[in-house]
């Protein structure tokens, strides 16, 4: 469903009015299907499961519901990257201001000609492609949005966790099964991260740095249940990305750069976590560097794990390479505590 909705325009019309000709021709010329919706909750659910090309709302009637829907979509880091445009009645000055204040990307007054309305629709998509950095494989926010989210959490000062997720043995999988299957694994991981964080911590955020590197940030109380659920789901689904023979063996034979043959384990997931529980961060680069350090340490441990940095600033902690191995339950689900 997610792939199909990337090629869709969601047209929200609470009064069930048909889309105007400019919208119909816009969708046709861009190869987009129109998904006609009359319920705001359904629109929110669709955007939480997929990334359509844009959302167009008919606010010529029942405008209050459309404004609230815009505000809700744009305040959510998961849905806020989707461009939203509103169709409003002629001379609706206050409504135009309210729509822009709520976060609408474009407002189309009834007084506009069909040609100008169409041009504005085209420009809305172009601006979205230019201004919003999303990864083409996962459609998750990229580095600019990750930095913005970290900065906002630092400004608020509330307890948060920054989790850096990275696949283990992904390169070997890619070499054996090809980049198409590698992209499928990346999409699978992005869905796991997005669905778990969205379901457990509504104030969470998931971004895609690139390749098999992801960042997710969330309020501190949700860190442990999110990480545990993510690892459980990944370990359940990852083996099915392999052939039956490799899955049953639990490994495959691969060559290193020197041509030596080794057993390559099935993919696992490493998550390095930093929090502001004991640390005071002054800028986002400091947070990113520590999260990367913790991720690197997590990758030295076998299996799918997450490790949490709980060193206190007044006490110099040991280098991560010398830190004791985290206590782990049978499947490695307990957090590593780097003291």
Kinemage of the C-alpha trace (Angstrom):
@kinemage 1
@onewidth
@group {chain A} dominant
@subgroup {mainchain}
@vectorlist {calphas} color= white
{ca unk a 1} P 0.000 0.000 0.000
{ca unk a 2} L 2.807 2.407 0.818
{ca unk a 3} L 4.355 2.082 -2.648
{ca unk a 4} L 1.026 2.731 -4.382
{ca unk a 5} L 0.260 5.794 -2.291
{ca unk a 6} L 3.545 7.409 -3.308
{ca unk a 7} L 1.776 7.825 -6.647
{ca unk a 8} L -1.444 9.212 -5.192
{ca unk a 9} L -3.067 12.517 -4.380
{ca unk a 10} L -5.342 12.400 -1.362
{ca unk a 11} L -8.280 14.722 -1.993
{ca unk a 12} L -10.116 15.453 1.246
{ca unk a 13} L -13.637 16.805 0.774
{ca unk a 14} L -15.801 16.533 3.909
{ca unk a 15} L -18.874 17.561 1.886
{ca unk a 16} L -17.929 14.886 -0.711
{ca unk a 17} L -17.516 17.470 -3.466
{ca unk a 18} L -15.675 16.158 -6.564
{ca unk a 19} L -12.146 17.484 -7.239
{ca unk a 20} L -12.079 20.517 -9.545
{ca unk a 21} L -10.772 20.147 -13.128
{ca unk a 22} L -7.363 21.619 -12.262
{ca unk a 23} L -6.805 18.901 -9.650
{ca unk a 24} L -7.932 16.180 -12.051
{ca unk a 25} L -5.592 17.353 -14.823
{ca unk a 26} L -2.751 17.866 -12.320
{ca unk a 27} L -3.081 14.257 -11.122
{ca unk a 28} L -3.379 12.891 -14.658
{ca unk a 29} L -0.341 14.751 -15.993
{ca unk a 30} L 1.820 13.641 -13.042
{ca unk a 31} L 0.666 10.021 -13.288
{ca unk a 32} L -1.047 10.230 -9.890
{ca unk a 33} L -4.235 8.536 -8.786
{ca unk a 34} L -6.778 10.518 -6.772
{ca unk a 35} L -7.831 8.977 -3.476
{ca unk a 36} L -11.109 10.719 -2.608
{ca unk a 37} L -11.697 10.901 1.171
{ca unk a 38} L -14.443 12.539 3.234
{ca unk a 39} L -13.228 11.583 6.724
{ca unk a 40} L -10.333 13.415 8.350
{ca unk a 41} L -9.378 10.478 10.554
{ca unk a 42} L -9.014 8.279 7.485
{ca unk a 43} L -6.681 10.858 5.916
{ca unk a 44} L -4.499 10.833 9.050
{ca unk a 45} L -4.393 7.040 9.052
{ca unk a 46} L -3.386 6.938 5.384
{ca unk a 47} L -0.519 9.358 5.960
{ca unk a 48} L 0.671 7.365 8.961
{ca unk a 49} L 0.949 4.274 6.744
{ca unk a 50} L 2.237 5.828 3.521
{ca unk a 51} L 3.642 8.933 1.849
{ca unk a 52} L 1.347 10.253 -0.902
{ca unk a 53} L 2.572 12.872 -3.350
{ca unk a 54} L 0.410 15.504 -1.633
{ca unk a 55} L -2.860 16.146 0.190
{ca unk a 56} L -5.419 18.581 -1.201
{ca unk a 57} L -8.282 19.677 1.018
{ca unk a 58} L -11.567 21.236 -0.029
{ca unk a 59} L -12.166 23.934 2.592
{ca unk a 60} L -14.881 25.711 0.615
{ca unk a 61} L -17.347 24.077 3.008
{ca unk a 62} L -16.767 22.790 6.550
{ca unk a 63} L -13.522 24.744 6.717
{ca unk a 64} L -12.907 24.306 10.467
{ca unk a 65} L -12.370 20.576 10.114
{ca unk a 66} L -9.890 21.099 7.285
{ca unk a 67} L -7.875 23.646 9.269
{ca unk a 68} L -7.647 21.322 12.274
{ca unk a 69} L -6.609 18.458 10.022
{ca unk a 70} L -3.828 20.579 8.489
{ca unk a 71} L -2.622 21.583 11.940
{ca unk a 72} L -2.564 17.971 13.105
{ca unk a 73} L -0.714 16.684 10.037
{ca unk a 74} L 1.876 19.440 10.044
{ca unk a 75} L 2.602 19.176 13.773
{ca unk a 76} L 3.487 15.495 13.408
{ca unk a 77} L 7.078 14.758 12.271
{ca unk a 78} L 5.872 11.653 10.423
{ca unk a 79} L 3.206 13.371 8.323
{ca unk a 80} L 4.517 16.936 8.259
{ca unk a 81} L 6.770 16.345 5.248
{ca unk a 82} L 3.801 15.671 2.943
{ca unk a 83} L 2.788 18.877 1.067
{ca unk a 84} L -0.745 20.048 1.873
{ca unk a 85} L -2.834 22.498 -0.144
{ca unk a 86} L -6.263 23.989 0.631
{ca unk a 87} L -9.039 25.070 -1.717
{ca unk a 88} L -10.855 28.027 -0.140
{ca unk a 89} L -13.796 30.254 -1.154
{ca unk a 90} L -13.275 33.557 -2.902
{ca unk a 91} L -12.395 36.504 -0.631
{ca unk a 92} L -11.820 34.187 2.364
{ca unk a 93} L -9.020 36.335 3.761
{ca unk a 94} L -9.244 35.085 7.345
{ca unk a 95} L -9.453 31.473 6.197
{ca unk a 96} L -6.335 31.889 4.054
{ca unk a 97} L -4.437 33.300 7.041
{ca unk a 98} L -5.688 30.488 9.297
{ca unk a 99} L -4.635 27.844 6.772
{ca unk a 100} L -1.132 29.263 6.409
{ca unk a 101} L -0.824 29.623 10.167
{ca unk a 102} L -1.799 25.952 10.550
{ca unk a 103} L 1.053 24.980 8.228
{ca unk a 104} L -0.557 24.627 4.779
{ca unk a 105} L 1.999 24.687 1.968
{ca unk a 106} L -0.342 26.391 -0.497
{ca unk a 107} L -3.828 27.945 -0.548
{ca unk a 108} L -5.985 28.029 -3.689
{ca unk a 109} L -8.757 30.623 -3.732
{ca unk a 110} L -11.827 30.087 -5.922
{ca unk a 111} L -11.022 33.356 -7.688
{ca unk a 112} L -7.926 31.827 -9.288
{ca unk a 113} L -8.156 30.767 -12.899
{ca unk a 114} L -7.836 27.055 -13.633
{ca unk a 115} L -4.464 27.729 -15.264
{ca unk a 116} L -3.057 29.581 -12.251
{ca unk a 117} L -4.417 26.964 -9.869
{ca unk a 118} L -2.708 24.266 -11.895
{ca unk a 119} L 0.585 26.185 -11.939
{ca unk a 120} L 0.422 26.619 -8.165
{ca unk a 121} L -0.146 22.872 -7.742
{ca unk a 122} L 2.939 22.129 -9.843
{ca unk a 123} L 5.002 24.622 -7.856
{ca unk a 124} L 3.871 23.081 -4.556
{ca unk a 125} L 5.343 19.716 -5.553
{ca unk a 126} L 8.534 21.322 -6.834
{ca unk a 127} L 9.044 23.213 -3.579
{ca unk a 128} L 8.467 20.017 -1.608
{ca unk a 129} L 11.113 18.185 -3.652
{ca unk a 130} L 13.550 21.068 -3.215
{ca unk a 131} L 12.984 21.987 0.415
{ca unk a 132} L 12.218 18.637 2.047
{ca unk a 133} L 15.083 16.194 2.186
{ca unk a 134} L 13.701 12.665 2.194
{ca unk a 135} L 15.449 9.448 1.328
{ca unk a 136} L 14.229 8.135 -2.041
{ca unk a 137} L 14.089 4.508 -0.850
{ca unk a 138} L 12.280 4.977 2.457
{ca unk a 139} L 10.695 8.460 2.108
{ca unk a 140} L 11.855 9.136 5.654
{ca unk a 141} L 13.181 12.581 6.628
{ca unk a 142} L 16.870 13.119 5.922
{ca unk a 143} L 19.727 14.879 7.686
{ca unk a 144} L 18.228 18.415 7.744
{ca unk a 145} L 15.076 17.182 9.483
{ca unk a 146} L 17.124 15.025 11.871
{ca unk a 147} L 19.168 18.069 12.873
{ca unk a 148} L 16.026 20.138 13.287
{ca unk a 149} L 14.391 17.525 15.520
{ca unk a 150} L 17.506 17.228 17.700
{ca unk a 151} L 17.727 21.008 18.001
{ca unk a 152} L 14.095 21.301 19.066
{ca unk a 153} L 14.546 18.606 21.726
{ca unk a 154} L 17.647 20.344 23.051
{ca unk a 155} L 15.743 23.624 23.240
{ca unk a 156} L 12.850 22.023 25.136
{ca unk a 157} L 15.194 20.358 27.620
{ca unk a 158} L 12.815 17.482 28.376
{ca unk a 159} L 14.305 13.976 28.826
{ca unk a 160} L 14.920 12.323 25.452
{ca unk a 161} L 16.805 9.434 23.880
{ca unk a 162} L 18.634 9.480 20.555
{ca unk a 163} L 18.991 6.023 19.019
{ca unk a 164} L 21.359 5.263 16.135
{ca unk a 165} L 20.378 2.038 14.343
{ca unk a 166} L 22.660 0.212 11.923
{ca unk a 167} L 22.491 -3.201 10.236
{ca unk a 168} L 25.200 -5.789 10.799
{ca unk a 169} L 26.408 -7.876 7.808
{ca unk a 170} L 24.274 -5.846 5.417
{ca unk a 171} L 27.086 -5.328 2.892
{ca unk a 172} L 27.627 -9.085 2.639
{ca unk a 173} L 23.879 -9.596 2.169
{ca unk a 174} L 23.861 -6.937 -0.554
{ca unk a 175} L 26.796 -8.568 -2.320
{ca unk a 176} L 25.145 -11.994 -2.268
{ca unk a 177} L 21.524 -11.095 -3.015
{ca unk a 178} L 21.844 -7.879 -5.027
{ca unk a 179} L 20.922 -4.255 -4.413
{ca unk a 180} L 17.201 -4.774 -5.152
{ca unk a 181} L 16.937 -7.190 -2.243
{ca unk a 182} L 19.161 -4.860 -0.221
{ca unk a 183} L 16.714 -2.021 -0.834
{ca unk a 184} L 13.888 -4.302 0.269
{ca unk a 185} L 15.666 -4.873 3.595
{ca unk a 186} L 16.197 -1.126 4.028
{ca unk a 187} L 12.489 -0.523 3.414
{ca unk a 188} L 11.585 -3.297 5.847
{ca unk a 189} L 13.754 -1.768 8.565
{ca unk a 190} L 12.334 1.699 7.908
{ca unk a 191} L 8.799 0.334 8.310
{ca unk a 192} L 9.721 -1.417 11.564
{ca unk a 193} L 11.266 1.749 12.991
{ca unk a 194} L 8.480 4.012 11.825
{ca unk a 195} L 5.609 1.767 12.907
{ca unk a 196} L 7.074 0.944 16.323
{ca unk a 197} L 8.083 4.501 17.189
{ca unk a 198} L 4.806 5.894 15.867
{ca unk a 199} L 2.789 3.274 17.767
{ca unk a 200} L 4.649 3.446 21.086
{ca unk a 201} L 5.779 7.074 21.256
{ca unk a 202} L 3.594 9.483 19.291
{ca unk a 203} L 6.095 12.297 19.941
{ca unk a 204} L 8.923 10.256 18.437
{ca unk a 205} L 10.789 10.903 15.199
{ca unk a 206} L 12.485 8.586 12.680
{ca unk a 207} L 15.034 9.786 10.141
{ca unk a 208} L 17.183 8.079 7.499
{ca unk a 209} L 20.804 9.188 7.412
{ca unk a 210} L 21.543 7.044 4.381
{ca unk a 211} L 22.325 3.454 3.479
{ca unk a 212} L 21.490 1.243 6.457
{ca unk a 213} L 21.942 4.044 9.021
{ca unk a 214} L 18.864 5.405 10.805
{ca unk a 215} L 18.235 7.768 13.715
{ca unk a 216} L 15.149 7.727 15.883
{ca unk a 217} L 14.518 10.097 18.771
{ca unk a 218} L 11.805 9.837 21.391
{ca unk a 219} L 10.894 10.808 24.952
{ca unk a 220} L 13.149 8.926 27.371
{ca unk a 221} L 10.443 6.741 29.031
{ca unk a 222} L 9.715 5.085 25.673
{ca unk a 223} L 13.322 4.199 24.822
{ca unk a 224} L 13.482 0.681 26.297
{ca unk a 225} L 10.119 -0.639 25.034
{ca unk a 226} L 10.765 0.801 21.555
{ca unk a 227} L 14.255 -0.672 21.250
{ca unk a 228} L 13.143 -4.062 22.539
{ca unk a 229} L 10.179 -4.229 20.165
{ca unk a 230} L 12.279 -3.100 17.203
{ca unk a 231} L 14.892 -5.796 17.830
{ca unk a 232} L 12.247 -8.468 18.302
{ca unk a 233} L 10.511 -7.588 15.045
{ca unk a 234} L 13.734 -7.343 13.090
{ca unk a 235} L 15.027 -10.704 14.328
{ca unk a 236} L 11.691 -12.281 13.451
{ca unk a 237} L 11.584 -10.908 9.892
{ca unk a 238} L 15.245 -10.769 8.868
{ca unk a 239} L 15.755 -14.527 8.306
{ca unk a 240} L 12.975 -14.550 5.710
{ca unk a 241} L 15.008 -12.206 3.518
{ca unk a 242} L 17.387 -15.125 2.840
{ca unk a 243} L 17.033 -18.268 0.771
{ca unk a 244} L 15.683 -21.275 2.598
{ca unk a 245} L 19.120 -22.949 2.560
{ca unk a 246} L 20.871 -19.908 4.071
{ca unk a 247} L 18.067 -19.427 6.578
{ca unk a 248} L 18.266 -23.009 7.803
{ca unk a 249} L 22.051 -22.907 8.055
{ca unk a 250} L 21.994 -19.555 9.844
{ca unk a 251} L 24.873 -18.319 7.683
{ca unk a 252} L 26.331 -18.373 4.191
{ca unk a 253} L 29.903 -18.575 2.915
{ca unk a 254} L 31.433 -15.369 1.669
{ca unk a 255} L 34.844 -13.983 0.774
{ca unk a 256} L 36.611 -11.099 2.448
{ca unk a 257} L 38.726 -8.553 0.576
{ca unk a 258} L 41.713 -10.908 0.618
{ca unk a 259} L 39.709 -13.729 -0.914
{ca unk a 260} L 39.479 -15.750 2.286
{ca unk a 261} L 36.220 -17.631 2.791
{ca unk a 262} L 34.266 -16.980 5.991
{ca unk a 263} L 30.913 -17.846 7.479
{ca unk a 264} L 28.719 -14.751 7.233
{ca unk a 265} L 25.997 -14.698 9.914
{ca unk a 266} L 22.470 -13.597 9.145
{ca unk a 267} L 21.850 -9.882 9.538
{ca unk a 268} L 21.357 -8.418 12.989
{ca unk a 269} L 20.583 -4.901 14.194
{ca unk a 270} L 22.742 -2.734 16.462
{ca unk a 271} L 21.364 0.350 18.215
{ca unk a 272} L 23.495 2.854 20.115
{ca unk a 273} L 21.602 5.108 22.507
{ca unk a 274} L 22.485 8.392 24.187
{ca unk a 275} L 20.202 10.374 26.477
{ca unk a 276} L 20.220 13.680 28.311
{ca unk a 277} L 19.454 11.910 31.579
{ca unk a 278} L 22.992 12.477 32.886
{ca unk a 279} L 24.511 14.627 30.145
{ca unk a 280} L 23.937 18.269 29.220
{ca unk a 281} L 24.354 18.732 25.479
{ca unk a 282} L 25.189 22.146 24.050
{ca unk a 283} L 24.661 21.407 20.348
{ca unk a 284} L 23.344 18.748 17.996
{ca unk a 285} L 26.777 17.709 16.700
{ca unk a 286} L 27.709 16.581 20.202
{ca unk a 287} L 24.631 14.377 20.388
{ca unk a 288} L 25.254 12.903 16.932
{ca unk a 289} L 28.896 12.122 17.712
{ca unk a 290} L 28.057 10.297 20.936
{ca unk a 291} L 25.228 8.353 19.279
{ca unk a 292} L 27.629 7.277 16.517
{ca unk a 293} L 30.172 6.204 19.139
{ca unk a 294} L 27.575 4.088 20.923
{ca unk a 295} L 26.436 2.538 17.644
{ca unk a 296} L 30.021 1.576 16.835
{ca unk a 297} L 30.360 -0.065 20.235
{ca unk a 298} L 27.057 -1.925 19.836
{ca unk a 299} L 28.326 -3.403 16.556
{ca unk a 300} L 31.211 -5.096 18.395
{ca unk a 301} L 28.675 -7.229 20.298
{ca unk a 302} L 27.114 -10.383 18.838
{ca unk a 303} L 23.508 -10.473 17.688
{ca unk a 304} L 20.881 -7.757 17.769
{ca unk a 305} L 21.468 -5.480 20.758
{ca unk a 306} L 20.999 -1.956 21.988
{ca unk a 307} L 23.443 -0.270 24.346
{ca unk a 308} L 22.784 2.837 26.377
{ca unk a 309} L 25.416 5.359 27.413
{ca unk a 310} L 24.841 6.221 31.065
{ca unk a 311} L 28.244 7.658 31.887
{ca unk a 312} L 28.089 10.755 34.057
{ca unk a 313} L 30.046 13.836 32.977
{ca unk a 314} L 31.756 14.261 36.355
{ca unk a 315} L 33.191 10.761 36.097
{ca unk a 316} L 35.375 9.824 33.170
{ca unk a 317} L 34.112 6.556 31.800
{ca unk a 318} L 36.411 3.903 30.342
{ca unk a 319} L 36.957 3.824 26.592
{ca unk a 320} L 34.162 1.872 24.988
{ca unk a 321} L 36.638 -0.725 23.730
{ca unk a 322} L 37.544 -1.478 27.351
{ca unk a 323} L 34.046 -1.237 28.823
{ca unk a 324} L 32.534 -4.424 30.240
{ca unk a 325} L 30.179 -6.277 27.927
{ca unk a 326} L 26.560 -5.374 28.714
{ca unk a 327} L 24.447 -7.844 30.578
{ca unk a 328} L 22.097 -9.388 28.041
{ca unk a 329} L 19.155 -11.699 28.282
{ca unk a 330} L 18.987 -14.910 26.236
{ca unk a 331} L 18.251 -13.073 22.966
{ca unk a 332} L 20.234 -9.941 23.833
{ca unk a 333} L 17.270 -7.787 24.710
{ca unk a 334} L 18.458 -6.190 27.948
{ca unk a 335} L 20.057 -2.782 27.492
{ca unk a 336} L 23.787 -2.425 27.740
{ca unk a 337} L 24.733 -0.007 30.501
{ca unk a 338} L 27.989 1.793 29.883
{ca unk a 339} L 28.879 3.217 33.261
